[in-house]
Amino acid sequence: MFKAIKKRISTHLLAQYITISILSWIVFFILQFFIADVIPRWSFQSTLFNDFWEKECQTIVGELQKLVEDQNMTVAEVREYNLNEFKKSNITFDFCAKYALNGHGRHTDAKIICTDGVFYPNQYGISNNYWDFWNYVGTFVAFVCSEFVILIYVYRLLRRMKKLYRQIINPDLKKIDSVISVEGTDEIAVLGNKIEEMRILLIKLFEEEKKQREEQTKLIASLSHDIRTPLTKIIGCLDILNYGLAKSEEEKTKCIAMITSKAGQLKCLTDRLLNSVTKGNNAIVYQKEICDGPSMFDQLLFEGSYSLEKEGFQVHIPETISGVYQLNVDIVAIRRVADNVYSNLHKYADKKKPIEIWIEEKKEEVTIYIKNYKTIESSISKQESYGIGLRVIAKIMEAMEGKCEIENQEDTFLIKLTLPFYM
């Protein structure tokens, strides 16, 4: 039970305040009793104050003697006399007190000479004025001390709240390793813990939002980069048709087919870019479909090699792509991979040396190898030749459950693209 009470006090400010209030009242009554009752009795009975009390007694006896002489009072009259004019005194004699001293007074050898004899007071005690003085002093001191107990408690609360406020406005709270901490287990400590939880949550949300913005920027950059390749192809084919550069009807047909193919690819890419911007998507949703692997590679490889050979490159590829297997891929995404590979070959491959392309079929996957020799300019240049394009290739191949491996030598560059068979 004691533990339960202690736990309740430590976890609730109201219980703490009630406890402190009770403690302050206990302090008040103890101090008031000690100062207003114990100290006056002790100081009256202690031998340390003999001189003081004897002097007080002599003063009052002298004043009484003068009063008796002025009024020619008898012993009987003195005994019955009510000394109202001496109420400011610290002592009173037993003959004029409203109560008996009961043996607790101080004895005196003083005597008062009356008209018909001598009166011996024998003893004197504490007057009401003396009790009132100590009662006022005790009440004041006890009140101050009891309030001091409450002030200590209030000061502690204010100090903790000020500490919490300083931690909240601290600029370092933007860092994840900063901590808001408040000692105790009451509501203020709970408030500090809740603020700390909210701070951590906000930091994580800001970081997540920042990460999402970065991912969206990368996505837009990659799609924008890939849009240029089919657009360049379309412009090139249109120039051939517009300026009559086609050498035969077959070449015109191939240009028209290229324009149609690349226009469709361009539409898919722009649709995905628009969807990313309007809906805030940070990743492309790939639309996979089952297709014949050899047919897809035949189209992509020969289409790319034709474009490279027109630019004066030497391309060595298999005459026919055989095999019987299916792939579960996004055709538009695979075209992006092919476009990025061919775009980089256009930029950095050496026209004087052949570009080698071959396919290797394994038990559960197929790998395309594309190897080229670098130009002298790309070998000397310190810039990253396969920048955005290479990252796009790796990301797409990962999304297709495949992989992209690169062997970047001093004078050659080999990229290996692997896709799993659809079982």
TORVO-129513 format. One line per field, with one value per residue (C-alpha): residue number from 1; residue in three letters; z, y, x. Coordinates in steps of 0.02 Angstrom, whole numbers. Each point is the difference from the previous one (the first is absolute). Example, Ala and Ser with C-alpha at 12.3 -4.5 7.8 and 13.67 -1.06 7.14 Angstrom:
resi <- (1;2)
resn <- (ALA;SER)
c3 <- (390;-33)
c2 <- (-225;172)
c1 <- (615;69)
END
This chain:
resi <- (1;2;3;4;5;6;7;8;9;10;11;12;13;14;15;16;17;18;19;20;21;22;23;24;25;26;27;28;29;30;31;32;33;34;35;36;37;38;39;40;41;42;43;44;45;46;47;48;49;50;51;52;53;54;55;56;57;58;59;60;61;62;63;64;65;66;67;68;69;70;71;72;73;74;75;76;77;78;79;80;81;82;83;84;85;86;87;88;89;90;91;92;93;94;95;96;97;98;99;100;101;102;103;104;105;106;107;108;109;110;111;112;113;114;115;116;117;118;119;120;121;122;123;124;125;126;127;128;129;130;131;132;133;134;135;136;137;138;139;140;141;142;143;144;145;146;147;148;149;150;151;152;153;154;155;156;157;158;159;160;161;162;163;164;165;166;167;168;169;170;171;172;173;174;175;176;177;178;179;180;181;182;183;184;185;186;187;188;189;190;191;192;193;194;195;196;197;198;199;200;201;202;203;204;205;206;207;208;209;210;211;212;213;214;215;216;217;218;219;220;221;222;223;224;225;226;227;228;229;230;231;232;233;234;235;236;237;238;239;240;241;242;243;244;245;246;247;248;249;250;251;252;253;254;255;256;257;258;259;260;261;262;263;264;265;266;267;268;269;270;271;272;273;274;275;276;277;278;279;280;281;282;283;284;285;286;287;288;289;290;291;292;293;294;295;296;297;298;299;300;301;302;303;304;305;306;307;308;309;310;311;312;313;314;315;316;317;318;319;320;321;322;323;324;325;326;327;328;329;330;331;332;333;334;335;336;337;338;339;340;341;342;343;344;345;346;347;348;349;350;351;352;353;354;355;356;357;358;359;360;361;362;363;364;365;366;367;368;369;370;371;372;373;374;375;376;377;378;379;380;381;382;383;384;385;386;387;388;389;390;391;392;393;394;395;396;397;398;399;400;401;402;403;404;405;406;407;408;409;410;411;412;413;414;415;416;417;418;419;420;421;422;423)
resn <- (MET;PHE;LYS;ALA;ILE;LYS;LYS;ARG;ILE;SER;THR;HIS;LEU;LEU;ALA;GLN;TYR;ILE;THR;ILE;SER;ILE;LEU;SER;TRP;ILE;VAL;PHE;PHE;ILE;LEU;GLN;PHE;PHE;ILE;ALA;ASP;VAL;ILE;PRO;ARG;TRP;SER;PHE;GLN;SER;THR;LEU;PHE;ASN;ASP;PHE;TRP;GLU;LYS;GLU;CYS;GLN;THR;ILE;VAL;GLY;GLU;LEU;GLN;LYS;LEU;VAL;GLU;ASP;GLN;ASN;MET;THR;VAL;ALA;GLU;VAL;ARG;GLU;TYR;ASN;LEU;ASN;GLU;PHE;LYS;LYS;SER;ASN;ILE;THR;PHE;ASP;PHE;CYS;ALA;LYS;TYR;ALA;LEU;ASN;GLY;HIS;GLY;ARG;HIS;THR;ASP;ALA;LYS;ILE;ILE;CYS;THR;ASP;GLY;VAL;PHE;TYR;PRO;ASN;GLN;TYR;GLY;ILE;SER;ASN;ASN;TYR;TRP;ASP;PHE;TRP;ASN;TYR;VAL;GLY;THR;PHE;VAL;ALA;PHE;VAL;CYS;SER;GLU;PHE;VAL;ILE;LEU;ILE;TYR;VAL;TYR;ARG;LEU;LEU;ARG;ARG;MET;LYS;LYS;LEU;TYR;ARG;GLN;ILE;ILE;ASN;PRO;ASP;LEU;LYS;LYS;ILE;ASP;SER;VAL;ILE;SER;VAL;GLU;GLY;THR;ASP;GLU;ILE;ALA;VAL;LEU;GLY;ASN;LYS;ILE;GLU;GLU;MET;ARG;ILE;LEU;LEU;ILE;LYS;LEU;PHE;GLU;GLU;GLU;LYS;LYS;GLN;ARG;GLU;GLU;GLN;THR;LYS;LEU;ILE;ALA;SER;LEU;SER;HIS;ASP;ILE;ARG;THR;PRO;LEU;THR;LYS;ILE;ILE;GLY;CYS;LEU;ASP;ILE;LEU;ASN;TYR;GLY;LEU;ALA;LYS;SER;GLU;GLU;GLU;LYS;THR;LYS;CYS;ILE;ALA;MET;ILE;THR;SER;LYS;ALA;GLY;GLN;LEU;LYS;CYS;LEU;THR;ASP;ARG;LEU;LEU;ASN;SER;VAL;THR;LYS;GLY;ASN;ASN;ALA;ILE;VAL;TYR;GLN;LYS;GLU;ILE;CYS;ASP;GLY;PRO;SER;MET;PHE;ASP;GLN;LEU;LEU;PHE;GLU;GLY;SER;TYR;SER;LEU;GLU;LYS;GLU;GLY;PHE;GLN;VAL;HIS;ILE;PRO;GLU;THR;ILE;SER;GLY;VAL;TYR;GLN;LEU;ASN;VAL;ASP;ILE;VAL;ALA;ILE;ARG;ARG;VAL;ALA;ASP;ASN;VAL;TYR;SER;ASN;LEU;HIS;LYS;TYR;ALA;ASP;LYS;LYS;LYS;PRO;ILE;GLU;ILE;TRP;ILE;GLU;GLU;LYS;LYS;GLU;GLU;VAL;THR;ILE;TYR;ILE;LYS;ASN;TYR;LYS;THR;ILE;GLU;SER;SER;ILE;SER;LYS;GLN;GLU;SER;TYR;GLY;ILE;GLY;LEU;ARG;VAL;ILE;ALA;LYS;ILE;MET;GLU;ALA;MET;GLU;GLY;LYS;CYS;GLU;ILE;GLU;ASN;GLN;GLU;ASP;THR;PHE;LEU;ILE;LYS;LEU;THR;LEU;PRO;PHE;TYR;MET)
c3 <- (0;44;-167;-91;92;-35;-185;-10;81;-116;-158;34;28;96;121;20;36;129;83;4;69;139;36;6;126;106;-4;46;152;63;-12;70;150;27;-9;84;140;23;-17;117;138;-22;1;158;94;-59;119;-148;12;190;-10;-129;98;166;-81;-71;173;87;-127;26;191;-3;-102;117;154;-73;-43;180;73;-114;41;183;-35;132;-16;-35;-134;-85;-2;-83;-115;-189;-76;-168;-18;3;-141;-112;120;-36;174;116;188;64;97;-155;-125;-61;23;127;-42;60;57;-172;45;59;186;60;165;-52;121;-16;150;25;123;117;-26;-126;-147;-66;-180;21;-188;-171;-170;-185;-49;-144;-90;0;-70;-134;-57;-24;-79;-132;-29;-13;-122;-111;-3;-26;-143;-85;17;-60;-150;-31;-15;-134;-86;-12;-85;-119;-39;-43;-117;-84;-18;-84;-115;-44;-37;-113;-88;-30;-73;-114;-74;-15;-184;21;14;-190;24;33;136;108;141;100;177;159;167;94;-46;19;-132;-43;-32;-103;-98;-34;-59;-114;-74;-28;-88;-109;-38;-54;-105;-84;-37;-77;-100;-62;-45;-88;-93;-49;-58;-101;-81;-44;-70;-101;-66;-51;-82;-98;-49;-59;-100;-73;-48;-84;-93;-96;-82;-93;-37;-80;-102;-60;-48;-94;-98;-39;-67;-112;-69;-13;-91;-109;72;-8;-128;-31;34;126;98;-3;67;138;45;9;106;113;19;44;125;84;3;95;119;21;42;134;77;2;75;140;27;11;120;111;7;24;122;93;-36;40;-102;-165;4;-130;-105;-30;-134;-64;-165;-110;51;-163;-102;117;0;-189;-24;130;-49;-187;16;106;-109;-155;82;54;-171;-81;113;-59;144;-26;87;19;49;-26;-170;80;179;37;152;75;160;63;104;119;-27;-33;-185;18;142;-99;-146;122;46;-183;-42;144;-52;-183;49;102;-142;-117;122;62;-114;-119;-181;-54;105;-3;125;50;52;43;98;123;55;167;95;69;-74;-154;-5;-133;-11;-81;-12;-78;-9;70;-100;53;58;113;72;43;64;187;-12;30;-177;50;124;5;-138;97;158;-101;-77;171;78;-141;-4;188;-22;-134;129;-102;25;-82;13;-63;-35;-28;-59;-55;-185;-5;74;21;61;40;7;75;3;75;-104;29;69)
c2 <- (0;118;-34;36;166;45;-41;104;149;-11;-11;133;185;17;-137;85;168;-77;-87;161;96;-128;9;190;-6;-125;117;146;-85;-72;166;98;-117;0;189;50;-129;-94;145;120;-132;-49;181;37;-154;-2;63;87;140;24;177;51;-65;70;170;-14;-48;144;122;-57;-6;179;57;-93;78;173;-40;-61;156;115;-82;-48;-180;-135;-179;-61;133;-47;-183;41;134;-30;72;57;135;-133;-110;43;-86;-172;-67;-5;-37;-137;118;93;-142;-75;-174;-85;-24;-181;2;46;178;75;34;173;81;163;89;140;114;42;117;-143;-118;-85;-106;-139;-51;-160;-45;70;-77;40;133;-6;133;-116;-144;112;60;-176;-56;138;-39;-186;26;114;-112;-157;81;56;-172;-91;114;-28;-186;35;125;-131;-117;137;52;-180;-10;165;-53;-163;92;128;-140;-82;166;29;-174;28;163;-71;7;-164;-92;-16;-133;-176;-29;143;-52;90;-67;52;-82;-79;-104;126;94;118;-148;-84;163;3;-180;35;152;-107;-132;133;76;-169;-32;171;-25;-169;74;142;-123;-112;149;55;-176;-6;168;-63;-162;96;117;-150;-81;157;21;-180;7;169;-73;-150;107;82;-162;-46;183;11;-156;75;164;-94;-105;152;90;-148;3;189;25;-155;-84;-174;-106;-119;-33;-131;130;117;-140;-33;186;5;-158;76;160;-99;-109;143;109;-137;-18;189;4;-135;93;169;-83;-72;166;90;-131;21;190;8;-145;24;-178;-30;-158;-65;-135;-123;-92;-169;-118;-170;11;-109;36;-36;103;150;-8;-22;159;104;-57;14;166;69;-73;76;171;-20;-60;151;107;-91;-125;-180;-116;-187;-87;-176;-23;-86;-8;-174;-81;-36;98;131;155;94;181;176;27;190;-16;-123;123;132;-115;-29;186;46;-133;56;184;-27;-101;146;116;-99;-151;5;-10;-74;-156;-118;-4;-180;-63;-180;-98;-141;-114;-87;-119;130;165;86;126;129;58;167;46;154;87;176;151;91;149;-106;-91;162;89;-4;17;-149;-59;-111;117;7;-129;-133;29;-13;-165;-75;56;-70;-166;-16;36;-137;-120;-1;78;115;-33;115;-26;170;-20;133;-19;-113;1;-157;-2;-162;2;-154;-44;-155;-117;0;-173)
c1 <- (0;141;83;-164;-20;181;-21;-160;85;151;-107;-135;28;-164;52;169;-84;-118;147;103;-150;-22;186;-6;-145;96;150;-115;-78;164;91;-147;-13;188;19;-164;4;163;121;-96;-11;182;62;-103;59;181;135;82;-127;-2;67;-127;-149;63;18;-176;-66;88;-70;-179;21;64;-148;-119;81;-23;-182;-33;79;-98;-166;35;-48;-13;62;-176;-25;164;-49;-167;66;-8;160;-70;133;137;-66;150;115;77;-44;-147;-14;-110;-108;-58;-3;-162;72;113;183;-10;178;70;43;162;22;47;47;-80;-116;-125;-25;-183;-85;-45;146;112;-58;115;-42;105;0;-38;-39;-15;-124;-123;102;151;-103;-76;172;67;-163;13;184;-36;-144;105;154;-105;-95;161;80;-156;-11;185;-35;-131;115;136;-122;-62;179;44;-149;44;182;-52;-121;133;123;-129;-33;185;17;-149;70;176;54;94;-167;2;133;-59;131;-66;-116;-136;9;-90;32;-144;-152;-142;-99;144;114;-137;-21;187;-3;-149;88;156;-105;-81;171;71;-157;13;185;-37;-144;112;136;-125;-71;174;41;-161;40;173;-71;-128;135;106;-150;-43;182;14;-162;47;170;-82;-126;142;57;-161;-29;172;-38;-164;83;138;-124;-107;153;38;-177;-15;166;-15;153;-75;92;-144;-182;51;97;-150;-107;124;2;-189;-2;134;-101;-157;92;91;-157;-91;146;7;-186;22;147;-90;-155;105;87;-166;-68;153;-20;-189;-19;163;58;182;16;-64;-132;61;-128;77;-59;56;92;111;179;93;-125;17;190;4;-100;94;176;-20;-93;142;138;-81;2;182;57;-80;110;155;22;52;-123;26;-161;-68;-80;-148;-62;-60;-73;-169;-38;-118;30;-116;53;-62;35;9;125;108;-1;62;144;42;-11;115;127;-1;3;158;77;-32;88;148;34;148;-58;166;-26;-149;-140;-28;-173;-39;-130;28;-141;14;-113;-122;58;66;143;40;181;41;184;77;167;7;49;158;-105;-112;152;88;-156;-25;-188;-112;-42;-145;-84;-190;-17;95;-102;-161;57;45;-164;-107;92;-25;-187;-6;77;159;170;124;187;137;183;78;180;123;-38;-155;-173;-106;-179;-92;-190;-82;-186;-82;-107;-187;-40)
END
